Every structure is written in structure tokens, then in C-alpha cells.
Amino acid sequence: MTEHSKIAAGHQARLAVVYLRRSSASHVKNNRESTERQNALAERARELGWPDERVLVIDEDLGLSGSGSVMRAGFARLTSEVALARVGIVLGLEVSRLARNNADRHRLIELAGLSALRRNRLASV
């Protein structure tokens, strides 16, 4: 199995979302290399076959905690895009960048699974 064998044309027809988050304004200011590494994920999406117009970088949550106690517009946007089955891949450096709160992270994963099931049902009709 090759590295790209799980990526199908159907995935690439949807968005590649790069979700960026740093925990605090101090981390954003003093830890630039992490933000640069996260931004490099957009290039990785292109290497995996996504065209520029379908690579979406969500960076509204830079400097916000992922604990769930802060409303994060970027995470809400990501969740909405996943729920609407518009996302083919989500890229991030590590899963904790999505959310430190397990409930938020699990809800996103559940929505991804449900939207994949819905797509599969529509494809088989």
C-alpha cells in the first residue's frame, strides 16, 4: 500500500483543511517555527494532489486555548465544513491542536464518520 493509496478522487474533490491553533498569544509571538510548520501543511496538501483553490487554511484560533472554555470560531468553522461533507482531509501537526477537550475532538471525528457514511449511501443510490 502506497502512502497516497487511501486518498481517492472523491477526497480531492472536497477541501483539504489545514487547521492552525496555538495556545496563547505568547506562543504565537515567541514560537514562530511551530506556526511556520503548521502553515507548511498547506504545501503538503498540494503535494498530496489538492489544487490551491481547495486548500483552506483556518487560522482564526491562533493564540486561543483548545480547552473548550473559549469559543473558537476557527474550530466551529472546521466542524461545520466537516458536518456539511465539504472536507476530504484535515491536516494538523498533532491532534491536540484540534482540541484539548476530548468532547470537542470526538464530536468532530464522529461528524467526519457520519458525513462519510452519508456520502457512501448517496454514491450507492
C-alpha positions as CSV (number, residue, x, y, z in Angstrom):
1,M,0.0,0.0,0.0
2,T,1.5,3.3,-1.0
3,E,1.4,6.5,1.1
4,H,-1.3,8.0,-1.0
5,S,-3.4,4.9,-1.7
6,K,-6.2,6.0,0.8
7,I,-6.7,9.3,-1.0
8,A,-9.3,8.9,-3.7
9,A,-10.6,11.4,-6.2
10,G,-13.6,11.9,-4.1
11,H,-11.4,13.2,-1.3
12,Q,-9.6,15.6,-3.6
13,A,-13.0,16.9,-4.9
14,R,-13.5,18.3,-1.4
15,L,-11.5,20.7,0.7
16,A,-8.1,20.0,2.3
17,V,-8.4,21.9,5.5
18,V,-5.3,23.0,7.5
19,Y,-6.3,23.9,11.0
20,L,-3.9,26.1,12.9
21,R,-4.0,26.8,16.6
22,R,-1.5,28.0,19.2
23,S,-2.5,28.0,22.8
24,S,-1.6,31.6,23.7
25,A,-0.6,34.9,22.2
26,S,2.8,34.3,23.7
27,H,3.2,31.1,21.8
28,V,2.2,32.8,18.6
29,K,4.7,35.5,19.1
30,N,7.6,33.5,20.6
31,N,7.2,30.2,18.9
32,R,7.1,31.2,15.2
33,E,8.6,28.0,14.0
34,S,5.6,26.0,15.1
35,T,3.2,28.3,13.2
36,E,5.5,28.0,10.2
37,R,5.5,24.2,10.4
38,Q,1.7,24.3,10.6
39,N,1.5,26.6,7.6
40,A,3.7,24.2,5.7
41,L,0.9,21.7,5.9
42,A,-0.9,23.6,3.1
43,E,2.0,22.7,0.8
44,R,1.7,19.1,2.0
45,A,-1.9,19.1,0.8
46,R,-0.8,20.3,-2.6
47,E,1.8,17.5,-2.7
48,L,-1.0,15.1,-2.0
49,G,-2.9,16.3,-5.0
50,W,-5.2,19.1,-3.8
51,P,-5.3,22.1,-6.0
52,D,-4.7,25.6,-4.5
53,E,-8.4,26.5,-4.7
54,R,-9.4,23.6,-2.5
55,V,-6.8,24.1,0.2
56,L,-8.3,26.0,3.1
57,V,-6.2,27.3,5.9
58,I,-8.2,28.1,9.1
59,D,-6.1,30.2,11.4
60,E,-8.6,32.3,13.3
61,D,-7.8,30.4,16.5
62,L,-4.1,31.4,16.8
63,G,-3.5,32.4,20.4
64,L,-6.6,30.6,21.8
65,S,-6.7,27.7,24.1
66,G,-8.1,24.4,22.9
67,S,-9.5,23.5,26.3
68,G,-13.1,24.2,25.3
69,S,-13.6,27.1,27.7
70,V,-13.0,29.6,24.9
71,M,-15.3,30.0,21.9
72,R,-13.1,29.2,18.8
73,A,-14.5,30.5,15.6
74,G,-12.0,28.5,13.5
75,F,-12.8,25.2,15.2
76,A,-16.6,26.0,14.7
77,R,-15.9,26.6,11.0
78,L,-13.9,23.4,10.7
79,T,-16.7,21.4,12.4
80,S,-19.3,23.0,10.1
81,E,-17.3,22.2,7.0
82,V,-16.9,18.6,8.1
83,A,-20.5,18.2,9.0
84,L,-21.5,19.5,5.6
85,A,-19.3,16.9,4.0
86,R,-17.1,19.5,2.3
87,V,-13.8,18.2,3.7
88,G,-11.7,15.4,2.2
89,I,-8.8,15.7,4.6
90,V,-7.8,17.7,7.7
91,L,-4.2,18.4,8.3
92,G,-2.6,19.4,11.6
93,L,0.7,18.8,13.4
94,E,-1.0,16.8,16.2
95,V,-4.5,16.0,17.3
96,S,-4.1,18.3,20.4
97,R,-4.1,21.3,18.0
98,L,-7.7,20.5,17.2
99,A,-8.9,20.5,20.8
100,R,-7.6,19.7,24.3
101,N,-11.2,18.9,25.2
102,N,-12.0,15.3,24.3
103,A,-15.7,16.0,23.8
104,D,-14.9,18.6,21.1
105,R,-12.4,16.3,19.4
106,H,-14.6,13.3,19.5
107,R,-17.6,15.2,18.2
108,L,-15.5,16.3,15.2
109,I,-14.4,12.7,14.5
110,E,-18.0,11.5,14.8
111,L,-19.2,14.1,12.4
112,A,-16.5,13.1,9.9
113,G,-17.6,9.5,10.2
114,L,-21.3,10.4,9.7
115,S,-20.6,12.5,6.7
116,A,-18.6,9.7,5.1
117,L,-21.4,7.3,5.7
118,R,-23.9,9.8,4.1
119,R,-21.6,10.2,1.1
120,N,-21.3,6.4,0.7
121,R,-25.0,6.0,0.8
122,L,-25.5,8.7,-1.8
123,A,-22.9,7.2,-4.0
124,S,-24.6,3.7,-3.9
125,V,-28.0,5.0,-4.9
